[in-house]
Structure formats: structure tokens, C-alpha cells
């Protein structure tokens, strides 16, 4: 996260001198770019918790990432080929990248000037290119970069970004860590398809999202190419380099299931991972068709990260998960990965539904009624620290109200509807309406009100946004 306004002002004051210095290094670049009315894209999309995260002026449609990782996974060199569509007449635009050094950048095949201020890269195409960056046009940017990728500490103290492990590294990105290993528009509001190629020393394996399309070994190094066809938010992208035990199987419907497990925890992980097809089939009955072209998991050692994460297609677990955690992260494939929050304020839509999925699983498989899980959540003081849809700050996005209180909101909707067939139909309709897109809390409340035909003001005002614990519904 960038520093407050005063620091931004200091960067602005330095901007002219820095840009002139960069322009002298890039042949063919000039300071006056684009036609009249051409303007730079915004540096940041004014997210309520991370205002400098993401960038304006364009939408990314595809990332082509090529990474070469050294034997310790302590250094990498990368090339990012970013295909985007301009949403305004664009004279310059920003990418998010932290720590790594930019070696070169081109836009539409011609050198672009690069100005750097912290995690913000400002790219200024030369005049011949800038004149073509009209609203609606598609353009390609290539950034070559290298260095030692960083571990990023979140506002809540947890670590993400590039996390070193015993046999390599794992890249985790929620909410800001993906900028530690590739440049991009790192806000959940800009989703794209991906091709990720990772070259590692022979004997190591690189796992990413999507499906493996090729694996080639030459001169002691192996390149793994993974493809993500469906749109994916950058915080859900991952690369895991290590000595993985990889298993391929399929669900009863033929959906590929790929698991990658550290050999030290393979035995302990096997019984729970064997239930992935069962969990997916159960989720499809409740939530509708599984939204992606493969499923699975990556299981590292305990301590590789401080949390599990719903990385798209195959969630990451630091050590063998229990069944409840597996259910939670697989539920995110519907809630959060397919229907992705419009901003980080909407995170309760991810976590509330995934927590509610745990309650539903416990009722169906462990004999614990949802009403009992609701009662425990209601009695837990931690769930009432703040409203689920209004965490006080970025450090609070993963605190209990976003999860437990969010799940209680979902159950209160179900209670008010008093018709399970209609309730689950509404949930499936919501997922269908926003499949592979983004949605906000306002979108959700409007949808539920319209489709249910009910006045749910009391649910929104007290259970979702209220400042104190309401009377139990």
C-alpha cells in the first residue's frame, strides 16, 4: 500500500525530473504524447482500503507470463506480455510492481519510457504508439524484469507475495502480493485469462493455475506451461515451485483434478484430498455448475504460509487440511473466484458464503444443523466487532465479522425467504448472473430484493451494516 498524500506529493514533485531522465535513455520517446484530449490512466482505482492498488485507463484481457526461477527460488527473471483494452484515449498508463527491477518495456513493439515511484510503474509510449491508444483499442505491453522477489507483509501482519519454502517458493496474492512477482493491474476489478510458463531446475516442479499444456526439459532445466482460460483476478494467481508429488484424476463428470503435495505431508493429506470430487459434486447440487475447467489443491508444509488461500482451480494449504477447510476453499471457486468482489469492501460476499458452505456441509455430513452453527456464531463476541460490510480498515479484512457475521447474513436471508428451494435458486441465479465477473454488496442486496420480492431492509441495516448485535432471528 502506498504512503499517504504527502508522500504522493513528493513523488509528483520529482516526476518531471525522473521522466526526463528516463526519456533520455529510451530512443524515440518524447514527452508530449498523444493527441489533444489524450490523458494518463489513473494510478490507483480508489479502492476503499487500498486506494493506490490497480490502475485506470485500461482493462487487461490476457497475461502471458514467462518466469525463470533459480535453484534456490531466491531470484527470478520474467517477461510479462500484457494485452489490454484502452478505456479512454490514453497518453500513459500505470502497472503495479514491487521490488523487482524493470529491464525494458515496450508498447506495441516500440520502446516505452518507464518512470518508477515505489510500486507504481508509469509507462509512456512513444508518439507513434500513443496516437493509436484510443478508447476501445487493444494494445500489447511487454515488460522484462528481474531480481529477488519480495515477501509482502499485509496490514494485518500476515505474509504474502513470494514466500520461500524448503524446496522452492509459493506465490500468494491476497490482497496485494501478486505485484511481488509480475507487473499488472492488481485489483480484483480487472480479471483476465493467463498463460504462465515457469522454468525451473530439472527435478523441481512448477505448479500454477489452470491446466498444464506442456512440459519440456532441455539442458538441465524444465519449463512448465499452465493456461487459465476463464477470467481470474490477479490475487488468485499462484506459482508453486518445489519437489511436489503431483496426482491427476477426475470427478465423476470428467472434470480434471490436479493435486500437488509436498512429499513430507503426502500421506497425511491423501484422505482429505481424495474427497475433492465429492465436495465439488456436492457444491454443484447446491450452487450450480462448477465454474472452472479443473479443480485440485496445492499442499505445502506447515509453516510455508500462515493461512490457506483459494487460489483459482487449486487452493493452497500450508499442511494437510481438514475437510471443513477444504470445503471452505473449494466453495470460494464459486464465491470469490467466479463471482469476484468489485472492491475489497465486498470481501464478506466471498467469506460469508464460503463459511456458510461449511455450515451446510456440517449439516449434510456431520449431523450439525445449520441453526446450531448459526447459534455458535451469534454467541461469539468476535463476530460483532464491526459490521461485515464495513471493516474499519485494511487490517480488519480477514477478521471474524467478515466470515462469521457474513455467514449469519446469508442465513438470515434464508430464514426470511422461508423456502429452501427458492433460497438456493436465488443463490444459483446470483452466481449465474455474475459468472466470471465482479459484483458489489450493492449489486447483491439489489439482486436479493428483486428476486425474493421481500423487503429485507432489517437484514441489511442490522445484520450486515448494524453497529451492534441484533436480537436473534
C-alpha positions as CSV (number, residue, x, y, z in Angstrom):
1,X,0.0,0.0,0.0
2,X,1.3,3.4,-0.9
3,X,2.1,6.1,1.7
4,X,-0.4,9.0,2.4
5,X,-0.9,12.1,0.4
6,X,2.3,13.9,1.4
7,X,4.5,11.1,0.0
8,X,2.5,11.1,-3.2
9,X,3.0,14.9,-3.5
10,X,6.8,14.4,-3.1
11,X,6.7,11.8,-5.9
12,X,4.8,14.2,-8.1
13,X,7.3,16.9,-7.5
14,X,10.1,14.5,-8.6
15,X,8.1,13.1,-11.5
16,X,9.2,15.6,-14.1
17,X,12.9,15.2,-13.5
18,X,12.6,11.4,-13.3
19,X,10.7,11.2,-16.5
20,X,13.2,13.4,-18.4
21,X,16.0,11.2,-17.2
22,X,14.2,8.1,-18.3
23,X,13.3,9.6,-21.7
24,X,16.9,10.3,-22.5
25,X,17.6,6.5,-22.1
26,X,14.8,5.3,-24.4
27,X,15.4,6.1,-28.1
28,X,12.4,7.5,-30.0
29,X,10.5,8.6,-26.8
30,X,9.2,12.2,-26.4
31,X,7.5,13.9,-23.5
32,X,4.5,15.3,-25.5
33,X,2.4,12.2,-26.3
34,X,-1.0,11.5,-27.8
35,X,-3.5,13.9,-29.4
36,X,-5.4,16.6,-27.7
37,X,-7.6,15.1,-25.1
38,X,-5.3,12.1,-24.5
39,X,-4.8,11.7,-20.8
40,X,-2.8,9.3,-18.5
41,X,-4.7,6.5,-16.8
42,X,-5.2,6.9,-13.1
43,X,-2.6,5.5,-10.7
44,X,-5.0,3.6,-8.5
45,X,-8.7,2.9,-8.6
46,X,-9.6,4.4,-5.3
47,X,-10.4,1.1,-3.5
48,X,-11.7,1.9,0.0
49,X,-8.9,0.0,1.6
50,X,-6.1,0.1,-1.0
51,X,-6.6,3.3,-2.9
52,X,-3.3,3.0,-4.9
53,X,-4.0,-0.6,-5.9
54,X,-4.9,-1.2,-9.5
55,X,-4.8,1.4,-12.3
56,X,-7.2,3.2,-14.5
57,X,-7.5,3.8,-18.3
58,X,-7.4,0.2,-19.4
59,X,-8.7,-3.3,-18.8
60,X,-6.3,-6.3,-19.1
61,X,-7.7,-9.2,-21.1
62,X,-4.7,-11.5,-21.0
63,X,-1.4,-12.0,-19.2
64,X,1.4,-14.1,-20.8
65,X,4.0,-14.6,-18.1
66,X,7.3,-16.3,-18.6
67,X,9.4,-16.9,-15.4
68,X,12.8,-18.3,-15.0
69,X,13.5,-19.3,-11.4
70,X,16.9,-20.1,-10.0
71,X,17.9,-23.2,-8.0
72,X,17.1,-21.5,-4.6
73,X,13.9,-19.8,-5.9
74,X,15.5,-16.7,-4.5
75,X,15.8,-14.9,-7.8
76,X,13.7,-14.8,-11.0
77,X,13.8,-13.2,-14.3
78,X,10.5,-12.7,-16.1
79,X,8.7,-11.4,-19.1
80,X,5.1,-10.2,-18.9
81,X,3.2,-9.8,-22.1
82,X,0.0,-7.9,-21.2
83,X,-2.8,-7.5,-23.6
84,X,-5.3,-4.7,-22.7
85,X,-8.1,-2.6,-24.0
86,X,-8.0,1.2,-23.5
87,X,-11.0,2.6,-21.7
88,X,-10.0,6.2,-22.6
89,X,-7.8,8.0,-25.1
90,X,-4.6,7.0,-23.3
91,X,-1.3,9.0,-23.2
92,X,0.3,6.9,-20.4
93,X,-0.7,4.2,-18.0
94,X,0.5,2.5,-14.8
95,X,1.3,-1.0,-13.8
96,X,1.8,-2.3,-10.2
97,X,5.1,-4.0,-9.4
98,X,7.1,-4.1,-6.2
99,X,10.7,-4.8,-5.6
100,X,11.8,-6.3,-9.0
101,X,13.8,-4.3,-11.4
102,X,12.4,-3.4,-14.8
103,X,14.9,-4.2,-17.5
104,X,12.9,-3.0,-20.5
105,X,9.4,-2.1,-21.6
106,X,7.7,-1.8,-25.0
107,X,4.1,-0.9,-26.0
108,X,3.0,-2.2,-29.4
109,X,6.6,-3.3,-30.1
110,X,8.2,0.1,-29.6
111,X,10.3,1.2,-26.5
112,X,8.3,2.9,-23.8
113,X,9.6,5.3,-21.1
114,X,9.3,3.9,-17.6
115,X,9.0,6.1,-14.5
116,X,9.0,4.3,-11.2
117,X,7.7,5.5,-7.9
118,X,7.6,2.8,-5.3
119,X,5.2,0.1,-6.6
120,X,3.9,2.3,-9.4
121,X,5.3,2.0,-12.9
122,X,4.3,4.7,-15.3
123,X,4.7,3.7,-19.0
124,X,4.7,6.4,-21.6
125,X,4.6,5.1,-25.2
126,X,6.3,7.0,-27.9
127,X,4.2,9.3,-30.1
128,X,3.7,6.8,-32.9
129,X,2.1,4.4,-30.5
130,X,0.3,6.9,-28.2
131,X,-1.6,8.4,-31.1
132,X,-3.2,4.9,-31.6
133,X,-4.2,4.3,-28.0
134,X,-7.8,5.5,-28.4
135,X,-10.7,4.4,-26.3
136,X,-11.6,0.9,-27.2
137,X,-8.3,0.0,-28.9
138,X,-6.4,-3.1,-27.9
139,X,-2.7,-2.9,-27.3
140,X,0.2,-5.1,-26.1
141,X,2.8,-4.2,-23.5
142,X,5.9,-6.3,-22.9
143,X,7.8,-5.8,-19.6
144,X,11.1,-7.6,-18.9
145,X,12.1,-7.7,-15.3
146,X,14.4,-9.5,-12.8
147,X,15.5,-9.6,-9.2
148,X,14.8,-11.2,-5.8
149,X,11.0,-11.2,-5.4
150,X,9.8,-9.9,-2.0
151,X,7.7,-11.2,0.8
152,X,5.0,-8.6,1.4
153,X,3.6,-8.0,4.9
154,X,-0.1,-7.2,4.9
155,X,-1.7,-4.6,7.1
156,X,-2.9,-7.4,9.4
157,X,0.7,-8.7,9.8
158,X,0.3,-11.8,7.6
159,X,2.8,-12.5,4.8
160,X,2.2,-13.0,1.1
161,X,3.9,-12.3,-2.2
162,X,6.9,-14.6,-2.8
163,X,7.2,-17.0,0.1
164,X,10.3,-19.1,0.3
165,X,9.9,-22.8,1.2
166,X,12.2,-25.7,1.9
167,X,12.3,-26.8,-1.7
168,X,11.4,-23.6,-3.5
169,X,8.7,-20.9,-3.2
170,X,5.0,-20.3,-3.3
171,X,3.4,-17.1,-4.6
172,X,0.2,-15.9,-2.8
173,X,-1.5,-12.7,-3.6
174,X,-4.4,-11.7,-1.4
175,X,-4.8,-8.8,-1.3
176,X,-1.6,-7.2,-2.8
177,X,1.1,-9.9,-3.1
178,X,0.8,-10.7,-6.8
179,X,2.7,-7.5,-7.6
180,X,5.7,-9.1,-6.0
181,X,6.2,-11.5,-8.9
182,X,4.6,-9.9,-12.0
183,X,3.6,-6.4,-13.2
184,X,-0.1,-5.9,-13.8
185,X,-3.3,-4.2,-12.9
186,X,-3.5,-5.7,-9.4
187,X,-7.1,-5.0,-8.3
188,X,-9.8,-7.7,-8.2
189,X,-11.9,-5.5,-10.5
190,X,-9.7,-6.3,-13.5
191,X,-9.8,-10.0,-14.4
192,X,-8.0,-11.7,-17.3
193,X,-7.0,-15.0,-18.7
194,X,-3.5,-16.2,-18.2
195,X,-0.7,-18.2,-19.7
196,X,2.1,-18.9,-17.1
197,X,5.3,-20.5,-18.2
198,X,7.8,-21.3,-15.4
199,X,11.3,-22.7,-16.0
200,X,13.0,-24.4,-13.0
201,X,16.0,-26.7,-12.4
202,X,15.4,-30.3,-13.6
203,X,14.0,-32.3,-10.7
204,X,11.8,-29.4,-9.5
205,X,8.1,-28.9,-10.5
206,X,6.3,-25.7,-11.1
207,X,2.5,-25.7,-10.5
208,X,0.2,-22.8,-11.3
209,X,-3.5,-22.2,-12.0
210,X,-5.5,-23.7,-14.8
211,X,-4.3,-26.7,-16.9
212,X,-0.8,-27.9,-17.8
213,X,-0.4,-27.6,-21.6
214,X,3.2,-28.6,-21.9
215,X,6.3,-29.7,-20.1
216,X,9.7,-29.6,-21.7
217,X,13.2,-30.3,-20.4
218,X,16.4,-29.1,-22.0
219,X,20.0,-28.5,-20.7
220,X,19.1,-29.3,-17.2
221,X,16.0,-27.1,-16.9
222,X,12.3,-27.8,-17.2
223,X,9.6,-25.4,-18.4
224,X,6.0,-25.9,-17.3
225,X,3.3,-24.1,-19.2
226,X,-0.1,-23.6,-17.5
227,X,-3.1,-22.0,-19.1
228,X,-6.1,-20.3,-17.4
229,X,-8.9,-19.9,-19.9
230,X,-11.5,-18.4,-17.6
231,X,-11.1,-14.8,-16.2
232,X,-9.0,-14.7,-13.0
233,X,-8.3,-11.8,-10.6
234,X,-4.6,-11.4,-10.0
235,X,-4.8,-12.0,-6.3
236,X,-5.9,-15.6,-7.1
237,X,-2.9,-16.3,-9.3
238,X,-0.2,-18.6,-7.9
239,X,3.1,-20.3,-8.7
240,X,4.4,-23.1,-6.5
241,X,7.9,-24.3,-7.1
242,X,9.1,-27.4,-5.3
243,X,9.6,-31.1,-5.1
244,X,5.9,-31.8,-5.5
245,X,4.1,-35.2,-5.7
246,X,1.6,-34.5,-8.5
247,X,-1.5,-36.6,-8.9
248,X,-4.1,-36.3,-11.7
249,X,-7.6,-37.7,-11.5
250,X,-11.1,-36.7,-12.4
251,X,-14.5,-36.2,-10.9
252,X,-17.4,-38.4,-12.0
253,X,-18.3,-35.8,-14.6
254,X,-14.8,-35.9,-16.1
255,X,-13.6,-32.6,-14.5
256,X,-9.8,-32.9,-14.2
257,X,-8.4,-32.8,-10.6
258,X,-4.8,-32.0,-10.2
259,X,-3.1,-32.0,-6.7
260,X,0.5,-31.1,-5.9
261,X,1.7,-32.1,-2.4
262,X,5.0,-31.8,-0.6
263,X,6.2,-35.4,-0.2
264,X,6.6,-34.9,3.6
265,X,2.8,-34.4,4.0
266,X,1.5,-36.5,1.1
267,X,0.4,-39.4,3.3
268,X,-1.4,-37.2,5.8
269,X,-3.1,-35.2,3.1
270,X,-4.3,-38.1,1.0
271,X,-7.6,-38.9,2.7
272,X,-8.9,-35.3,2.6
273,X,-7.7,-34.6,-0.9
274,X,-9.5,-37.8,-2.1
275,X,-12.7,-36.1,-1.2
276,X,-12.3,-33.2,-3.7
277,X,-14.6,-34.9,-6.3
278,X,-17.2,-35.5,-3.6
279,X,-17.0,-31.8,-2.4
280,X,-17.2,-30.5,-6.0
281,X,-20.3,-32.7,-6.8
282,X,-21.9,-31.6,-3.5
283,X,-21.3,-27.9,-4.4
284,X,-22.7,-28.3,-7.8
285,X,-26.0,-29.6,-6.4
286,X,-26.3,-26.5,-4.2
287,X,-24.6,-23.8,-6.1
288,X,-24.8,-24.8,-9.8
289,X,-22.2,-25.9,-12.3
290,X,-18.6,-25.8,-11.1
291,X,-17.3,-22.6,-12.8
292,X,-13.8,-23.7,-14.0
293,X,-12.2,-26.3,-16.2
294,X,-10.2,-28.1,-13.5
295,X,-10.1,-28.4,-9.7
296,X,-7.4,-29.6,-7.2
297,X,-5.1,-28.4,-4.5
298,X,-1.6,-27.5,-3.6
299,X,-0.4,-28.6,-0.2
300,X,2.8,-27.4,1.2
301,X,4.5,-28.0,4.6
302,X,3.2,-26.5,7.8
303,X,4.7,-23.0,8.1
304,X,5.0,-22.4,4.3
305,X,2.3,-19.8,4.8
306,X,0.2,-18.7,7.8
307,X,-3.1,-19.4,6.1
308,X,-4.9,-21.3,3.3
309,X,-5.9,-19.4,0.2
310,X,-8.5,-20.0,-2.5
311,X,-6.1,-19.7,-5.5
312,X,-8.1,-20.4,-8.6
313,X,-8.5,-24.0,-9.7
314,X,-6.4,-25.4,-6.9
315,X,-6.4,-23.8,-3.4
316,X,-3.1,-23.6,-1.4
317,X,-2.9,-25.2,2.0
318,X,0.0,-24.9,4.4
319,X,0.0,-28.5,5.6
320,X,-2.7,-31.2,5.4
321,X,-6.2,-29.5,5.5
322,X,-9.2,-30.9,7.4
323,X,-12.4,-31.4,5.4
324,X,-14.0,-28.2,6.6
325,X,-11.2,-26.1,5.3
326,X,-11.2,-28.0,2.0
327,X,-15.0,-27.3,1.7
328,X,-14.4,-23.6,2.5
329,X,-11.7,-23.1,-0.1
330,X,-13.5,-25.1,-2.8
331,X,-16.7,-23.1,-2.1
332,X,-14.6,-20.0,-3.0
333,X,-14.3,-21.2,-6.5
334,X,-18.0,-20.2,-6.9
335,X,-17.9,-17.3,-4.3
336,X,-14.9,-15.1,-4.9
337,X,-13.2,-16.7,-7.8
338,X,-16.0,-16.9,-10.3
339,X,-18.1,-14.0,-8.8
340,X,-15.3,-11.7,-7.6
341,X,-15.7,-8.7,-5.4
342,X,-15.9,-5.4,-7.1
343,X,-13.7,-3.9,-4.3
344,X,-12.1,-5.2,-1.1
345,X,-15.0,-3.8,0.8
346,X,-17.1,-6.6,-0.7
347,X,-15.0,-9.4,0.7
348,X,-17.8,-10.5,3.0
349,X,-19.5,-11.9,-0.1
350,X,-16.6,-14.3,-0.5
351,X,-16.0,-15.3,3.1
352,X,-19.6,-15.2,4.3
353,X,-20.8,-17.6,1.6
354,X,-17.7,-19.9,2.0
355,X,-18.3,-20.0,5.8
356,X,-22.0,-20.8,5.2
357,X,-20.9,-23.6,2.8
358,X,-19.0,-25.1,5.8
359,X,-22.2,-24.9,7.9
360,X,-24.2,-26.6,5.1
361,X,-21.5,-29.4,4.7
362,X,-21.6,-30.0,8.5
363,X,-25.3,-30.4,8.4
364,X,-25.3,-32.8,5.5
365,X,-22.3,-34.9,6.6
366,X,-21.7,-34.4,10.3
367,X,-25.2,-34.1,11.6
368,X,-24.7,-30.5,12.9
369,X,-27.8,-28.4,12.0
370,X,-27.1,-25.1,10.3
371,X,-29.2,-23.5,13.1
372,X,-26.6,-24.8,15.6
373,X,-23.7,-23.3,13.6
374,X,-25.6,-20.0,13.4
375,X,-26.2,-20.1,17.2
376,X,-22.5,-20.6,17.9
377,X,-21.6,-17.7,15.5
378,X,-24.2,-15.5,17.1
379,X,-22.9,-16.1,20.6
380,X,-19.3,-15.4,19.6
381,X,-18.5,-11.8,20.6
382,X,-15.7,-11.6,18.0
383,X,-18.3,-11.7,15.2
384,X,-19.8,-8.4,16.4
385,X,-16.6,-6.3,16.5
386,X,-17.8,-4.4,13.4
387,X,-20.3,-4.7,10.5
388,X,-19.4,-7.4,8.0
389,X,-19.6,-5.0,5.0
390,X,-17.8,-2.2,6.7
391,X,-14.5,-3.3,8.3
392,X,-12.7,-0.3,9.9
393,X,-9.5,-0.7,7.9
394,X,-7.4,-2.9,5.7
395,X,-6.1,-4.8,8.7
396,X,-9.6,-6.0,9.5
397,X,-10.5,-7.6,6.2
398,X,-9.8,-11.1,7.5
399,X,-11.2,-10.7,10.9
400,X,-14.2,-12.8,12.3
401,X,-17.1,-10.5,11.3
402,X,-16.3,-10.8,7.6
403,X,-16.6,-14.6,8.0
404,X,-19.0,-15.4,10.8
405,X,-21.2,-12.4,10.6
406,X,-21.2,-12.7,6.8
407,X,-22.5,-16.2,7.1
408,X,-25.2,-15.1,9.5
409,X,-26.4,-12.6,6.9
410,X,-26.7,-15.4,4.4
411,X,-28.7,-17.5,6.9
412,X,-31.0,-14.6,7.8
413,X,-31.9,-14.2,4.1
414,X,-32.7,-17.9,4.0
415,X,-34.9,-17.5,7.1
416,X,-36.7,-14.5,5.7
417,X,-37.4,-16.4,2.4
418,X,-38.7,-19.4,4.4
419,X,-38.4,-21.6,1.3
420,X,-35.2,-23.6,0.7
421,X,-36.0,-24.3,-2.9
422,X,-36.4,-20.6,-3.6
423,X,-33.4,-19.6,-1.5
424,X,-30.9,-22.0,-3.3
425,X,-32.5,-21.0,-6.6
426,X,-31.7,-17.4,-5.7
427,X,-28.1,-18.3,-4.8
428,X,-27.6,-20.2,-8.1
429,X,-29.2,-17.3,-10.0
430,X,-26.8,-14.8,-8.4
431,X,-23.8,-17.0,-9.4
432,X,-25.2,-17.3,-12.9
433,X,-25.9,-13.6,-13.3
434,X,-22.3,-12.6,-12.4
435,X,-20.4,-15.7,-13.5
436,X,-16.7,-14.8,-14.3
437,X,-17.4,-11.2,-13.4
438,X,-17.3,-8.8,-10.5
439,X,-20.1,-7.8,-8.1
440,X,-20.5,-5.4,-5.2
441,X,-22.6,-5.5,-2.0
442,X,-25.0,-3.1,-3.6
443,X,-25.4,-5.5,-6.5
444,X,-26.1,-8.3,-4.1
445,X,-28.7,-6.5,-2.0
446,X,-30.5,-5.2,-5.1
447,X,-30.5,-8.7,-6.6
448,X,-31.8,-10.4,-3.5
449,X,-34.5,-7.8,-3.0
450,X,-35.7,-8.1,-6.6
451,X,-35.6,-11.9,-6.9
452,X,-37.1,-12.6,-3.5
453,X,-39.7,-9.9,-3.6
454,X,-39.1,-9.2,0.1
455,X,-38.3,-6.0,1.9
456,X,-35.0,-7.1,3.6
457,X,-34.1,-3.7,5.0
458,X,-33.9,-5.0,8.5
459,X,-31.4,-7.7,7.4
460,X,-29.2,-5.2,5.7
461,X,-29.5,-2.5,8.3
462,X,-28.9,-4.6,11.4
463,X,-27.2,-7.9,10.4
464,X,-25.0,-6.7,7.6
465,X,-24.4,-3.0,8.5
466,X,-25.5,-2.5,12.1
467,X,-23.2,-1.4,14.8
468,X,-24.4,-3.8,17.5
469,X,-25.7,-7.4,17.8
470,X,-29.3,-7.5,16.9
471,X,-32.0,-9.7,18.5
472,X,-31.6,-13.2,17.2
473,X,-33.7,-14.0,14.2
